[in-house]
Amino acid sequence: MCQGLEVDYVGLCWGGDLIWKQNAWVPRQMRAPRWQGARKEEAKQCGLNAYRLLLAHAHAGLAICSMRQRYR
């Protein structure tokens, strides 16, 4: 958990580690050579919390770049 994070601007490159699938966010992990669903509940929460933290703590601005062709 991160406490006291204060940033003015956030630049977020949204990768393949968190995708929207079947009406829910699905955290994934890279297991070469491809992405696989996160197995442990702790890993799932860590993936969700990383994005939540960055999206919620940008005080002045937020830029999001999607790495998935579908969302560009």
N, CA, C and O atoms as CSV, one atom per row, in Angstrom:
chain,resi,resn,atom,element,x,y,z
A,1,MET,N,N,0.843,-1.172,0.000
A,1,MET,CA,C,0.000,0.000,0.000
A,1,MET,C,C,0.890,1.236,0.000
A,1,MET,O,O,1.915,1.277,0.681
A,2,CYS,N,N,0.496,2.217,-0.752
A,2,CYS,CA,C,1.260,3.453,-0.841
A,2,CYS,C,C,0.462,4.561,-0.151
A,2,CYS,O,O,-0.705,4.782,-0.477
A,3,GLN,N,N,1.073,5.241,0.778
A,3,GLN,CA,C,0.389,6.314,1.473
A,3,GLN,C,C,1.103,7.623,1.187
A,3,GLN,O,O,2.332,7.685,1.164
A,4,GLY,N,N,0.326,8.652,0.973
A,4,GLY,CA,C,0.892,9.967,0.774
A,4,GLY,C,C,1.421,10.220,-0.622
A,4,GLY,O,O,2.244,11.116,-0.812
A,5,LEU,N,N,0.977,9.466,-1.592
A,5,LEU,CA,C,1.421,9.687,-2.964
A,5,LEU,C,C,0.754,10.939,-3.508
A,5,LEU,O,O,-0.473,11.030,-3.551
A,6,GLU,N,N,1.560,11.896,-3.919
A,6,GLU,CA,C,1.047,13.126,-4.506
A,6,GLU,C,C,1.806,13.400,-5.793
A,6,GLU,O,O,3.019,13.611,-5.773
A,7,VAL,N,N,1.092,13.397,-6.909
A,7,VAL,CA,C,1.700,13.708,-8.199
A,7,VAL,C,C,0.803,14.690,-8.931
A,7,VAL,O,O,-0.421,14.624,-8.822
A,8,ASP,N,N,1.413,15.596,-9.673
A,8,ASP,CA,C,0.623,16.550,-10.446
A,8,ASP,C,C,0.110,15.914,-11.728
A,8,ASP,O,O,-1.070,16.030,-12.060
A,9,TYR,N,N,0.999,15.242,-12.445
A,9,TYR,CA,C,0.634,14.643,-13.727
A,9,TYR,C,C,1.023,13.168,-13.739
A,9,TYR,O,O,2.061,12.776,-13.205
A,10,VAL,N,N,0.180,12.373,-14.352
A,10,VAL,CA,C,0.460,10.951,-14.506
A,10,VAL,C,C,0.421,10.613,-15.991
A,10,VAL,O,O,-0.524,10.977,-16.691
A,11,GLY,N,N,1.442,9.923,-16.466
A,11,GLY,CA,C,1.449,9.359,-17.807
A,11,GLY,C,C,1.365,7.853,-17.660
A,11,GLY,O,O,2.285,7.226,-17.136
A,12,LEU,N,N,0.275,7.271,-18.116
A,12,LEU,CA,C,0.020,5.852,-17.903
A,12,LEU,C,C,-0.008,5.113,-19.232
A,12,LEU,O,O,-0.820,5.425,-20.104
A,13,CYS,N,N,0.870,4.142,-19.388
A,13,CYS,CA,C,0.851,3.260,-20.560
A,13,CYS,C,C,0.069,2.016,-20.154
A,13,CYS,O,O,0.562,1.168,-19.411
A,14,TRP,N,N,-1.159,1.926,-20.658
A,14,TRP,CA,C,-2.032,0.814,-20.288
A,14,TRP,C,C,-1.647,-0.377,-21.128
A,14,TRP,O,O,-1.855,-0.375,-22.341
A,15,GLY,N,N,-1.087,-1.396,-20.502
A,15,GLY,CA,C,-0.587,-2.562,-21.216
A,15,GLY,C,C,-1.540,-3.737,-21.164
A,15,GLY,O,O,-2.736,-3.582,-20.918
A,16,GLY,N,N,-0.995,-4.900,-21.399
A,16,GLY,CA,C,-1.793,-6.113,-21.430
A,16,GLY,C,C,-1.990,-6.747,-20.073
A,16,GLY,O,O,-2.593,-7.815,-19.971
A,17,ASP,N,N,-1.488,-6.101,-19.018
A,17,ASP,CA,C,-1.594,-6.697,-17.692
A,17,ASP,C,C,-2.945,-6.476,-17.017
A,17,ASP,O,O,-3.216,-7.075,-15.976
A,18,LEU,N,N,-3.796,-5.627,-17.593
A,18,LEU,CA,C,-5.143,-5.429,-17.050
A,18,LEU,C,C,-6.078,-5.165,-18.222
A,18,LEU,O,O,-5.976,-4.138,-18.894
A,19,ILE,N,N,-6.987,-6.101,-18.459
A,19,ILE,CA,C,-7.896,-5.972,-19.596
A,19,ILE,C,C,-9.346,-6.069,-19.128
A,19,ILE,O,O,-9.636,-6.618,-18.065
A,20,TRP,N,N,-10.247,-5.525,-19.942
A,20,TRP,CA,C,-11.688,-5.607,-19.695
A,20,TRP,C,C,-12.216,-6.789,-20.494
A,20,TRP,O,O,-12.135,-6.801,-21.722
A,21,LYS,N,N,-12.757,-7.784,-19.796
A,21,LYS,CA,C,-13.219,-8.997,-20.472
A,21,LYS,C,C,-14.460,-9.525,-19.763
A,21,LYS,O,O,-14.449,-9.726,-18.549
A,22,GLN,N,N,-15.509,-9.745,-20.508
A,22,GLN,CA,C,-16.758,-10.296,-19.983
A,22,GLN,C,C,-17.275,-9.480,-18.789
A,22,GLN,O,O,-17.618,-10.033,-17.744
A,23,ASN,N,N,-17.323,-8.155,-18.969
A,23,ASN,CA,C,-17.869,-7.219,-17.971
A,23,ASN,C,C,-17.108,-7.189,-16.646
A,23,ASN,O,O,-17.702,-6.944,-15.596
A,24,ALA,N,N,-15.809,-7.435,-16.687
A,24,ALA,CA,C,-14.995,-7.361,-15.468
A,24,ALA,C,C,-13.542,-7.077,-15.839
A,24,ALA,O,O,-13.098,-7.405,-16.939
A,25,TRP,N,N,-12.806,-6.462,-14.908
A,25,TRP,CA,C,-11.381,-6.250,-15.096
A,25,TRP,C,C,-10.654,-7.551,-14.798
A,25,TRP,O,O,-10.901,-8.188,-13.773
A,26,VAL,N,N,-9.763,-7.942,-15.691
A,26,VAL,CA,C,-9.018,-9.188,-15.551
A,26,VAL,C,C,-7.522,-8.878,-15.492
A,26,VAL,O,O,-6.923,-8.526,-16.508
A,27,PRO,N,N,-6.910,-9.008,-14.301
A,27,PRO,CA,C,-5.465,-8.821,-14.194
A,27,PRO,C,C,-4.744,-10.027,-14.786
A,27,PRO,O,O,-5.161,-11.169,-14.595
A,28,ARG,N,N,-3.652,-9.757,-15.513
A,28,ARG,CA,C,-2.898,-10.839,-16.123
A,28,ARG,C,C,-1.414,-10.666,-15.827
A,28,ARG,O,O,-0.959,-9.584,-15.457
A,29,GLN,N,N,-0.679,-11.747,-15.998
A,29,GLN,CA,C,0.771,-11.724,-15.823
A,29,GLN,C,C,1.420,-12.314,-17.064
A,29,GLN,O,O,0.866,-13.208,-17.704
A,30,MET,N,N,2.597,-11.805,-17.396
A,30,MET,CA,C,3.335,-12.324,-18.538
A,30,MET,C,C,4.071,-13.585,-18.106
A,30,MET,O,O,4.911,-13.565,-17.206
A,31,ARG,N,N,3.737,-14.653,-18.760
A,31,ARG,CA,C,4.474,-15.909,-18.617
A,31,ARG,C,C,4.878,-16.279,-20.038
A,31,ARG,O,O,4.074,-16.791,-20.817
A,32,ALA,N,N,6.131,-16.011,-20.355
A,32,ALA,CA,C,6.601,-16.137,-21.730
A,32,ALA,C,C,6.140,-17.452,-22.348
A,32,ALA,O,O,6.241,-18.504,-21.716
A,33,PRO,N,N,5.653,-17.401,-23.535
A,33,PRO,CA,C,5.674,-16.292,-24.481
A,33,PRO,C,C,4.356,-15.519,-24.547
A,33,PRO,O,O,4.158,-14.773,-25.507
A,34,ARG,N,N,3.441,-15.657,-23.577
A,34,ARG,CA,C,2.142,-14.980,-23.694
A,34,ARG,C,C,1.594,-14.586,-22.325
A,34,ARG,O,O,2.106,-14.986,-21.279
A,35,TRP,N,N,0.528,-13.783,-22.380
A,35,TRP,CA,C,-0.164,-13.357,-21.170
A,35,TRP,C,C,-1.032,-14.493,-20.654
A,35,TRP,O,O,-1.621,-15.239,-21.437
A,36,GLN,N,N,-1.109,-14.624,-19.324
A,36,GLN,CA,C,-1.994,-15.581,-18.676
A,36,GLN,C,C,-2.664,-14.886,-17.510
A,36,GLN,O,O,-2.114,-13.948,-16.932
A,37,GLY,N,N,-3.864,-15.354,-17.166
A,37,GLY,CA,C,-4.583,-14.770,-16.041
A,37,GLY,C,C,-3.801,-14.919,-14.747
A,37,GLY,O,O,-3.174,-15.950,-14.504
A,38,ALA,N,N,-3.840,-13.887,-13.920
A,38,ALA,CA,C,-3.175,-13.956,-12.613
A,38,ALA,C,C,-3.865,-15.030,-11.785
A,38,ALA,O,O,-5.094,-15.066,-11.715
A,39,ARG,N,N,-3.101,-15.885,-11.171
A,39,ARG,CA,C,-3.663,-17.027,-10.442
A,39,ARG,C,C,-3.976,-16.715,-8.988
A,39,ARG,O,O,-5.050,-17.055,-8.492
A,40,LYS,N,N,-3.051,-16.077,-8.313
A,40,LYS,CA,C,-3.227,-15.819,-6.878
A,40,LYS,C,C,-4.048,-14.554,-6.667
A,40,LYS,O,O,-3.921,-13.582,-7.412
A,41,GLU,N,N,-4.882,-14.584,-5.650
A,41,GLU,CA,C,-5.725,-13.431,-5.344
A,41,GLU,C,C,-4.887,-12.200,-5.034
A,41,GLU,O,O,-5.261,-11.086,-5.401
A,42,GLU,N,N,-3.759,-12.389,-4.364
A,42,GLU,CA,C,-2.871,-11.262,-4.041
A,42,GLU,C,C,-2.332,-10.611,-5.312
A,42,GLU,O,O,-2.241,-9.385,-5.385
A,43,ALA,N,N,-1.976,-11.407,-6.305
A,43,ALA,CA,C,-1.479,-10.874,-7.577
A,43,ALA,C,C,-2.580,-10.121,-8.310
A,43,ALA,O,O,-2.317,-9.092,-8.933
A,44,LYS,N,N,-3.810,-10.620,-8.243
A,44,LYS,CA,C,-4.946,-9.939,-8.881
A,44,LYS,C,C,-5.172,-8.572,-8.248
A,44,LYS,O,O,-5.332,-7.577,-8.955
A,45,GLN,N,N,-5.185,-8.520,-6.927
A,45,GLN,CA,C,-5.402,-7.257,-6.226
A,45,GLN,C,C,-4.272,-6.269,-6.471
A,45,GLN,O,O,-4.511,-5.067,-6.591
A,46,CYS,N,N,-3.052,-6.763,-6.546
A,46,CYS,CA,C,-1.900,-5.896,-6.806
A,46,CYS,C,C,-2.031,-5.239,-8.181
A,46,CYS,O,O,-1.765,-4.047,-8.331
A,47,GLY,N,N,-2.440,-6.018,-9.179
A,47,GLY,CA,C,-2.633,-5.474,-10.523
A,47,GLY,C,C,-3.714,-4.416,-10.568
A,47,GLY,O,O,-3.534,-3.367,-11.187
A,48,LEU,N,N,-4.833,-4.681,-9.921
A,48,LEU,CA,C,-5.930,-3.710,-9.880
A,48,LEU,C,C,-5.531,-2.449,-9.115
A,48,LEU,O,O,-5.823,-1.334,-9.547
A,49,ASN,N,N,-4.872,-2.631,-7.994
A,49,ASN,CA,C,-4.504,-1.493,-7.150
A,49,ASN,C,C,-3.470,-0.585,-7.807
A,49,ASN,O,O,-3.498,0.627,-7.596
A,50,ALA,N,N,-2.566,-1.145,-8.593
A,50,ALA,CA,C,-1.557,-0.319,-9.264
A,50,ALA,C,C,-2.226,0.680,-10.206
A,50,ALA,O,O,-1.881,1.862,-10.208
A,51,TYR,N,N,-3.175,0.209,-10.998
A,51,TYR,CA,C,-3.884,1.111,-11.910
A,51,TYR,C,C,-4.782,2.078,-11.135
A,51,TYR,O,O,-4.840,3.264,-11.457
A,52,ARG,N,N,-5.471,1.580,-10.132
A,52,ARG,CA,C,-6.359,2.430,-9.329
A,52,ARG,C,C,-5.582,3.575,-8.689
A,52,ARG,O,O,-6.039,4.718,-8.680
A,53,LEU,N,N,-4.418,3.263,-8.160
A,53,LEU,CA,C,-3.597,4.273,-7.501
A,53,LEU,C,C,-3.168,5.354,-8.484
A,53,LEU,O,O,-3.289,6.544,-8.192
A,54,LEU,N,N,-2.667,4.947,-9.648
A,54,LEU,CA,C,-2.209,5.929,-10.635
A,54,LEU,C,C,-3.361,6.757,-11.199
A,54,LEU,O,O,-3.213,7.962,-11.403
A,55,LEU,N,N,-4.496,6.126,-11.452
A,55,LEU,CA,C,-5.642,6.848,-12.015
A,55,LEU,C,C,-6.268,7.820,-11.015
A,55,LEU,O,O,-6.838,8.836,-11.413
A,56,ALA,N,N,-6.167,7.520,-9.747
A,56,ALA,CA,C,-6.833,8.337,-8.732
A,56,ALA,C,C,-5.973,9.465,-8.163
A,56,ALA,O,O,-6.510,10.373,-7.529
A,57,HIS,N,N,-4.664,9.433,-8.371
A,57,HIS,CA,C,-3.801,10.411,-7.701
A,57,HIS,C,C,-3.186,11.464,-8.615
A,57,HIS,O,O,-2.241,12.143,-8.213
A,58,ALA,N,N,-3.684,11.612,-9.798
A,58,ALA,CA,C,-3.211,12.683,-10.676
A,58,ALA,C,C,-3.991,13.953,-10.353
A,58,ALA,O,O,-5.192,14.025,-10.612
A,59,HIS,N,N,-3.328,14.941,-9.797
A,59,HIS,CA,C,-4.009,16.156,-9.351
A,59,HIS,C,C,-4.268,17.146,-10.480
A,59,HIS,O,O,-5.317,17.789,-10.504
A,60,ALA,N,N,-3.336,17.278,-11.409
A,60,ALA,CA,C,-3.471,18.304,-12.444
A,60,ALA,C,C,-3.801,17.731,-13.826
A,60,ALA,O,O,-4.452,18.396,-14.631
A,61,GLY,N,N,-3.357,16.508,-14.103
A,61,GLY,CA,C,-3.615,15.951,-15.430
A,61,GLY,C,C,-3.253,14.491,-15.528
A,61,GLY,O,O,-2.459,13.965,-14.748
A,62,LEU,N,N,-3.863,13.846,-16.514
A,62,LEU,CA,C,-3.655,12.423,-16.722
A,62,LEU,C,C,-3.632,12.139,-18.216
A,62,LEU,O,O,-4.535,12.552,-18.944
A,63,ALA,N,N,-2.611,11.441,-18.667
A,63,ALA,CA,C,-2.523,11.021,-20.071
A,63,ALA,C,C,-2.450,9.500,-20.086
A,63,ALA,O,O,-1.635,8.906,-19.380
A,64,ILE,N,N,-3.304,8.870,-20.894
A,64,ILE,CA,C,-3.338,7.415,-20.982
A,64,ILE,C,C,-3.010,7.008,-22.412
A,64,ILE,O,O,-3.602,7.510,-23.368
A,65,CYS,N,N,-2.075,6.105,-22.540
A,65,CYS,CA,C,-1.716,5.536,-23.840
A,65,CYS,C,C,-2.023,4.049,-23.782
A,65,CYS,O,O,-1.472,3.329,-22.949
A,66,SER,N,N,-2.898,3.590,-24.661
A,66,SER,CA,C,-3.235,2.168,-24.701
A,66,SER,C,C,-2.252,1.434,-25.595
A,66,SER,O,O,-1.982,1.855,-26.720
A,67,MET,N,N,-1.724,0.343,-25.087
A,67,MET,CA,C,-0.787,-0.461,-25.862
A,67,MET,C,C,-1.525,-1.488,-26.728
A,67,MET,O,O,-0.913,-2.140,-27.573
A,68,ARG,N,N,-2.830,-1.630,-26.520
A,68,ARG,CA,C,-3.620,-2.576,-27.299
A,68,ARG,C,C,-4.210,-1.854,-28.519
A,68,ARG,O,O,-4.846,-0.807,-28.390
A,69,GLN,N,N,-3.991,-2.420,-29.671
A,69,GLN,CA,C,-4.450,-1.831,-30.921
A,69,GLN,C,C,-5.952,-1.570,-30.911
A,69,GLN,O,O,-6.417,-0.582,-31.480
A,70,ARG,N,N,-6.694,-2.438,-30.278
A,70,ARG,CA,C,-8.161,-2.335,-30.246
A,70,ARG,C,C,-8.647,-1.015,-29.638
A,70,ARG,O,O,-9.697,-0.507,-30.034
A,71,TYR,N,N,-7.902,-0.458,-28.689
A,71,TYR,CA,C,-8.352,0.731,-27.972
A,71,TYR,C,C,-7.663,2.014,-28.385
A,71,TYR,O,O,-7.847,3.043,-27.735
A,72,ARG,N,N,-6.881,1.984,-29.437
A,72,ARG,CA,C,-6.192,3.203,-29.872
A,72,ARG,C,C,-7.103,4.092,-30.661
A,72,ARG,O,O,-6.689,5.162,-31.106
